[in-house]
């Protein structure tokens, strides 16, 4: 089956023999197709294929990317050498004889579908109608979808196909976002799209959808995108003017969150970055590792005053201050911290483990009196959980820290409240989940979104070093990332949000010895929402982001709300502090964006 737009003169192009041959024969010779034409794939496509863990899924992906090129060459009657793939997110886009064409592909068994459009972004899905389909589909749909279906098998499958086709056209893929789509037939035809289907079996049905504009930007409201969509079924080719409508993606409104691990820096840099946190988070635990570390309550008071002075007048934000633990910290400072009302923890940096940690702790034995005072005062210890020995592999430093430092420390101070910050490994997840006593962990958005491959893949998919993904602790293997996601969405109150957003000037990141840290504050909550959605756990985002943190710290939960809607965030202007530029990380992985709460 091939779907295509009508030509300007109203005539439909005949399907060339090469396209017919491909549809009839390619599925039966999948490995031969891949071996013969695998060289057509771009470096970005090859990199993506390598990242697919299951062999049959990898083969399916490579096969589909090849066949859509072969179909396009046959359909448009051009040599295969004149069909090129464009890089970028969203639906597949080809350049056919120099003309950009959006395309989409679907197949189920022998049913094979492709759609091409020069006008707008397109998506297509085809399924077999089979007994019991209605009940299978029902478990995935929302009430407003169910109300539109009389629960005949063909009708249910057609509706499902429409949702998948819309998701492909939007570039959201087959993630749970499709389940929040409302389709309403309303208004006049906007796009004027026409299409035709070929090679359908008697038991085939599906849907094809066009999204207004290649960027799929909202037309009249943040949560509205105009589309046209139509169903097809049976063995009869048809053409249709489509139906005009709009899809409305449910916004998410949650209690305003807090950031339980944040770097604001100082002076002009602080003034440039603090609004990006304050627009989303009501409070944040502010790290004390300035060039001159914040080691006393008085220094924390002055730093807090500078933060509040840098805050825009129309924003409300409460910095929760911390002290920098050293081997020389007096136990008496803990009493002053407890009585201050604004110091909420003491940070343990192993010496030379991260940015400005040269003043940190070299031996826990140097801090015994302070830790005893913290245990009595019930003041939390916030831990950067890595050893900094030269002989410790950078990817193993967190695991070693658990065994050599944290477990003995908690054995000696069993009543001490401890936050293991920015955890990155399965071992850390398992320890925090199972350990006795009062322990919790923060999880960053970037460690949920990326594995360590992100540091070593160029923008076009080829090899390269990407310094803006470099942080400490470093990104880990995919199985560790999955363990972090499982922990975050588990509903276990020991795991809560902490961005570890850490701005560095671009010139310091892109250098011979680049700084460690990811500036994620502008996109942090959308990144978390995306990770929770992909795990099918959006209903647990609020607890992770807005409830478990204040509960652990003994603070009231926030009363305000924030709202997110489906869609990639807008690009932000360069974040500048004088002549220094700061590059924000994370927009590429976001499928949600902030908006004004209703």
Buried (B, 14 or more C-beta within 10 A) or exposed (E): BBBBBBEEEEEBBEBBEBBBEBBEEBBEEBEEBBEEBBEBBBBBBBBBBEEBEEEEEBBBBBBBBBBBBBBBBBBBEBEEEBBBBEEEEBBBBBBBEEEEBBBBBBBBEEBBBBBBBEBBBBBBBBBBBEEEBBEEBBEEBEEBBEEEBEEEBBBBBBBBBBBBBBBBBBBBBEBBBBBBBBBEEEEEEBBEBBBBBBBBBEBBBBBBBBBBBBEBEBEEEBBBBBBBBBBBBBEEEEBBBBBBBBBBBBBBEBBBBBBBBBBBBBEBBBBBBBBBBBBBBBBBBBBBBBEEBBBBBEBBBEBBEBBEEBBEEEEEBBBBBBBBBBBEBEBEBBBBBBEBEEBBBBBBBBBBBBBBBEBBBEEBEBBEEBBBBBBBBEBBBBBBBBBBEEEBEEBBBBBBBBEBBBEEBBEEBEEBBBBBBBBBBBBBBEBBBEBEEBBBBBBBBBBBBBBBBBBEBEEEBEEEEBBBBBBBBBBBBBEBBBBBBBBBBBEBBBBBBBBBBBBBBBEBBBEEEBBBBBBBBBBBBBBBBBBBBBBEBBEBBBBBBBBBBBBBBEBEBBEEBBBBBBBBBEEEEEBEBEEBBBBBBBBEBBBBBBBEEE
